Structures are given as structure tokens and as C-alpha cells.
């Protein structure tokens, strides 16, 4: 899946210009930046790392959603029923 370009920002700090590119990938946003006065990590590496991180986040969310909250702990109704049983005893 390709990232969608959103916008470009220029940031100038003490004569050093940095270009910040904002992208959207799988409904998450991320930025990559390029310092125009000196070399930095290539943009392709920054894209790859950011997209891999987003993929990990989505995978973790999917695993958690697949388990379901009712299987991890009792629902509110179940917890209230247990509480009422405790009070009645």
C-alpha cells in the first residue's frame, strides 16, 4: 500500500532549512524530514521505518480486537452480578 502525500512544511532554524513531509498511510499520519544543509537518513529509509511501525501498531490492535474484551475480563453485567451475589451472601 502506498502512502498519500498530505503537505510539505519548511522549517528554518538558525539558517538551517529542514523540509518536513507529512504522509498518510493506512489511516495514520507520519512525517519524514530532510535537512537541506547536511545529509541525513535517506527519505526512503524514513518511509520504510515509519510504515513498518504503523503496520506493527495495526497488527497489535487487530490481535487485541480479535481476542475481545469479554474474553479477557468479565463484562460489566457479569461483574455486577458477582458483586450482588457477594452482598447477598
TITI-767800 format. One record per residue: residue number from 0; residue in one letter; chain; x, y, z of N, C-alpha, C in turn. Coordinates in nm, 4 decimals, decimal comma. Example, Ala and Ser with C-alpha at 12.3 -4.5 7.8 and 13.67 -1.06 7.14 Angstrom:
2
    nr   rest   kette     n_east    n_north       n_up    ca_east   ca_north      ca_up     c_east    c_north       c_up
     0      a       A     1,3190    -0,5690     0,7800     1,2300    -0,4500     0,7800     1,3200    -0,3300     0,7800
     1      s       A     1,2850    -0,2250     0,7080     1,3670    -0,1060     0,7140     1,2900     0,0030     0,7870
This chain:
89
    nr   rest   kette     n_east    n_north       n_up    ca_east   ca_north      ca_up     c_east    c_north       c_up
     0      x       A     0,0846    -0,1178     0,0000     0,0000     0,0000     0,0000     0,0889     0,1239     0,0000
     1      x       A     0,0518     0,2215    -0,0798     0,1305     0,3433    -0,0896     0,0803     0,4487     0,0083
     2      x       A     0,1724     0,5324     0,0501     0,1374     0,6439     0,1371     0,0847     0,7596     0,0532
     3      x       A    -0,0060     0,8352     0,1124    -0,0649     0,9502     0,0445     0,0009     1,0775     0,0979
     4      x       A     0,0538     1,1592     0,0070     0,1168     1,2857     0,0457     0,0112     1,3828     0,0945
     5      x       A     0,0372     1,4474     0,2097    -0,0588     1,5434     0,2647    -0,0092     1,6866     0,2461
     6      x       A     0,1098     1,7169     0,3001     0,1613     1,8537     0,2874     0,3112     1,8590     0,3118
     7      x       A     0,3679     1,9740     0,2759     0,5105     1,9987     0,2939     0,5273     2,1233     0,3806
     8      x       A     0,6163     2,1144     0,4790     0,6474     2,2271     0,5670     0,7952     2,2605     0,5517
     9      x       A     0,8275     2,3882     0,5573     0,9663     2,4314     0,5628     0,9908     2,4873     0,7014
    10      x       A     1,0978     2,4430     0,7635     1,1318     2,4868     0,8970     1,2733     2,5424     0,8925
    11      x       A     1,2904     2,6696     0,9282     1,4212     2,7335     0,9236     1,4623     2,7710     1,0657
    12      x       A     1,5734     2,7146     1,1105     1,6207     2,7382     1,2458     1,7689     2,7705     1,2399
    13      x       A     1,8038     2,8941     1,2719     1,9424     2,9428     1,2661     2,0074     2,9160     1,1314
    14      x       A     1,9371     2,9434     1,0267     1,9912     2,9297     0,8923     1,9911     2,7892     0,8367
    15      x       A     1,9440     2,6926     0,9140     1,9375     2,5541     0,8686     1,7930     2,5269     0,8270
    16      x       A     1,7744     2,4953     0,6997     1,6404     2,4700     0,6496     1,6126     2,3204     0,6488
    17      x       A     1,5002     2,2844     0,7069     1,4563     2,1463     0,7099     1,3211     2,1385     0,6407
    18      x       A     1,3075     2,0406     0,5541     1,1810     2,0171     0,4863     1,1130     1,9002     0,5564
    19      x       A     0,9895     1,9212     0,6000     0,9132     1,8170     0,6671     0,7975     1,7786     0,5759
    20      x       A     0,7933     1,6519     0,5398     0,6892     1,5998     0,4520     0,5942     1,5145     0,5349
    21      x       A     0,4657     1,5418     0,5236     0,3654     1,4691     0,6005     0,2883     1,3759     0,5070
    22      x       A     0,2715     1,2511     0,5519     0,2040     1,1484     0,4721     0,0971     1,0782     0,5551
    23      x       A     0,0041     1,0142     0,4852    -0,0963     0,9296     0,5491    -0,0795     0,7887     0,4946
    24      x       A    -0,0754     0,6922     0,5859    -0,0581     0,5517     0,5500    -0,1491     0,4688     0,6380
    25      x       A    -0,2426     0,3982     0,5775    -0,3366     0,3117     0,6491    -0,4075     0,3869     0,7621
    26      x       A    -0,4553     0,5074     0,7282    -0,5305     0,5945     0,8188    -0,4489     0,6459     0,9375
    27      x       A    -0,3170     0,6430     0,9287    -0,2276     0,7003     1,0288    -0,1383     0,8012     0,9567
    28      x       A    -0,1015     0,9084     1,0244    -0,0118     1,0065     0,9638     0,1289     0,9894     1,0201
    29      x       A     0,2250     1,0221     0,9369     0,3647     1,0228     0,9805     0,4399     1,1284     0,9018
    30      x       A     0,5576     1,1657     0,9498     0,6392     1,2665     0,8818     0,7777     1,2112     0,8546
    31      x       A     0,8364     1,2619     0,7484     0,9770     1,2385     0,7183     1,0389     1,3759     0,6994
    32      x       A     1,1663     1,3867     0,7277     1,2283     1,5183     0,7161     1,3645     1,5096     0,6491
    33      x       A     1,3957     1,6188     0,5829     1,5238     1,6284     0,5137     1,5878     1,7606     0,5502
    34      x       A     1,7085     1,7539     0,6028     1,7846     1,8727     0,6356     1,8605     1,9128     0,5100
    35      x       A     1,8297     2,0289     0,4552     1,8883     2,0686     0,3271     2,0341     2,1092     0,3375
    36      x       A     2,0839     2,1410     0,4570     2,2226     2,1853     0,4687     2,3201     2,0703     0,4901
    37      x       A     2,2731     1,9552     0,5329     2,3616     1,8400     0,5514     2,2827     1,7128     0,5288
    38      x       A     2,3519     1,6072     0,5040     2,2857     1,4803     0,4782     2,2256     1,4207     0,6042
    39      x       A     2,1228     1,3423     0,5863     2,0625     1,2697     0,6968     2,0145     1,1354     0,6443
    40      x       A     1,9439     1,0618     0,7254     1,8939     0,9315     0,6842     1,8097     0,9484     0,5571
    41      x       A     1,8327     0,8658     0,4565     1,7574     0,8806     0,3312     1,6062     0,8746     0,3547
    42      x       A     1,5339     0,9498     0,2742     1,3885     0,9552     0,2887     1,3252     0,8176     0,2721
    43      x       A     1,3807     0,7364     0,1824     1,3239     0,6024     0,1612     1,3324     0,5191     0,2889
    44      x       A     1,4415     0,5322     0,3640     1,4547     0,4595     0,4900     1,3538     0,5105     0,5917
    45      x       A     1,3365     0,6433     0,5961     1,2413     0,7008     0,6901     1,0993     0,6530     0,6591
    46      x       A     1,0641     0,6496     0,5293     0,9326     0,5993     0,4895     0,9155     0,4536     0,5331
    47      x       A     1,0158     0,3731     0,5034     1,0074     0,2301     0,5350     0,9920     0,2081     0,6853
    48      x       A     1,0708     0,2790     0,7658     1,0640     0,2638     0,9110     0,9289     0,3095     0,9667
    49      x       A     0,8793     0,4225     0,9183     0,7511     0,4737     0,9668     0,6371     0,3805     0,9282
    50      x       A     0,6387     0,3304     0,8057     0,5321     0,2411     0,7611     0,5381     0,1072     0,8340
    51      x       A     0,6575     0,0578     0,8623     0,6711    -0,0660     0,9394     0,6152    -0,0485     1,0803
    52      x       A     0,6425     0,0670     1,1391     0,5913     0,0956     1,2728     0,4381     0,0995     1,2723
    53      x       A     0,3802     0,1642     1,1722     0,2344     0,1704     1,1608     0,1764     0,0307     1,1413
    54      x       A     0,2414    -0,0515     1,0583     0,1955    -0,1889     1,0381     0,1956    -0,2663     1,1698
    55      x       A     0,2989    -0,2471     1,2531     0,3056    -0,3144     1,3837     0,1912    -0,2703     1,4734
    56      x       A     0,1639    -0,1396     1,4750     0,0550    -0,0872     1,5584    -0,0773    -0,1496     1,5163
    57      x       A    -0,1029    -0,1533     1,3860    -0,2285    -0,2087     1,3360    -0,2377    -0,3574     1,3669
    58      x       A    -0,1260    -0,4289     1,3549    -0,1255    -0,5725     1,3858    -0,1580    -0,5964     1,5327
    59      x       A    -0,0997    -0,5157     1,6223    -0,1282    -0,5302     1,7654    -0,2738    -0,4990     1,7954
    60      x       A    -0,3269    -0,3925     1,7341    -0,4678    -0,3580     1,7555    -0,5584    -0,4713     1,7075
    61      x       A    -0,5240    -0,5326     1,5961    -0,6034    -0,6421     1,5411    -0,6014    -0,7625     1,6346
    62      x       A    -0,4848    -0,7937     1,6899    -0,4752    -0,9065     1,7826    -0,5590    -0,8819     1,9066
    63      x       A    -0,5543    -0,7607     1,9585    -0,6321    -0,7275     2,0782    -0,7805    -0,7335     2,0464
    64      x       A    -0,8221    -0,6789     1,9318    -0,9636    -0,6818     1,8935    -1,0099    -0,8242     1,8678
    65      x       A    -0,9217    -0,9097     1,8173    -0,9588    -1,0476     1,7888    -0,9885    -1,1267     1,9143
    66      x       A    -0,9214    -1,0929     2,0237    -0,9443    -1,1627     2,1497    -1,0775    -1,1195     2,2086
    67      x       A    -1,1072    -0,9921     2,2006    -1,2338    -0,9406     2,2520    -1,2266    -0,9128     2,4007
    68      x       A    -1,2826    -0,8027     2,4442    -1,2736    -0,7668     2,5853    -1,3479    -0,8630     2,6764
    69      x       A    -1,4562    -0,9247     2,6291    -1,5316    -1,0143     2,7164    -1,4544    -1,1425     2,7465
    70      x       A    -1,3589    -1,1777     2,6624    -1,2803    -1,2979     2,6864    -1,1631    -1,2696     2,7799
    71      x       A    -1,1239    -1,1445     2,7900    -1,0127    -1,1080     2,8769    -1,0598    -1,0921     3,0206
    72      x       A    -1,1730    -1,0241     3,0386    -1,2263    -0,9989     3,1720    -1,3778    -1,0019     3,1637
    73      x       A    -1,4449    -1,0122     3,2780    -1,5915    -1,0187     3,2725    -1,6511    -0,8865     3,2229
    74      x       A    -1,7684    -0,8974     3,1633    -1,8388    -0,7777     3,1202    -1,8909    -0,7043     3,2424
    75      x       A    -1,9430    -0,5858     3,2227    -1,9953    -0,5061     3,3339    -2,1116    -0,5797     3,4011
    76      x       A    -2,1997    -0,6366     3,3200    -2,3132    -0,7097     3,3778    -2,2668    -0,8280     3,4620
    77      x       A    -2,1687    -0,9024     3,4117    -2,1167    -1,0170     3,4871    -2,0525    -0,9715     3,6176
    78      x       A    -1,9798    -0,8630     3,6132    -1,9147    -0,8121     3,7340    -2,0176    -0,7656     3,8360
    79      x       A    -2,1239    -0,6975     3,7893    -2,2283    -0,6536     3,8814    -2,3018    -0,7721     3,9429
    80      x       A    -2,3299    -0,8741     3,8621    -2,3951    -0,9939     3,9153    -2,3107    -1,0586     4,0245
    81      x       A    -2,1803    -1,0669     4,0044    -2,0917    -1,1241     4,1060    -2,0924    -1,0386     4,2321
    82      x       A    -2,0947    -0,9060     4,2147    -2,0972    -0,8169     4,3299    -2,2268    -0,8340     4,4094
    83      x       A    -2,3394    -0,8408     4,3394    -2,4676    -0,8587     4,4079    -2,4726    -0,9920     4,4806
    84      x       A    -2,4201    -1,0977     4,4195    -2,4150    -1,2292     4,4854    -2,3310    -1,2213     4,6124
    85      x       A    -2,2206    -1,1477     4,6069    -2,1331    -1,1319     4,7230    -2,2060    -1,0603     4,8345
    86      x       A    -2,2801    -0,9545     4,8015    -2,3520    -0,8779     4,9038    -2,4646    -0,9602     4,9663
    87      x       A    -2,5309    -1,0446     4,8849    -2,6422    -1,1234     4,9355    -2,5946    -1,2368     5,0263
    88      x       A    -2,4733    -1,2807     5,0134    -2,4234    -1,3949     5,0914    -2,3911    -1,3582     5,2337
